[in-house]
């Protein structure tokens, strides 16, 4: 079942994955995701490590606190989903490069 399995290669691949994960984390700080809701009345921009870096609110919302809160929550959730989708995509790409059984 484990013919061709090389623990040395596996260890090396794990080290490579850890190094690649660090690189991705550093690069993620410079990636921006913007979610716009309410027809563009609210926009939230976050970076790839889910830090909010900008919030834009249309002036017409200043008198409707409840609606503003709903739109902010929605925009933040949408932006966070973008980050999670990016992380999953990157993880799948990393896993695609791994093959502990030596076959190509």
Secondary structure, 3 states (H helix, E strand, C coil): CCCCCCHHHHHHHHHHHHHHHHHHHHHHCCCEEEEEECCCCEEEEEECCCCEEEEEECHHHCCCHHHHHHHHHHHHHHHHHHHHHHHHHHHHHHHHCCCCCCCC
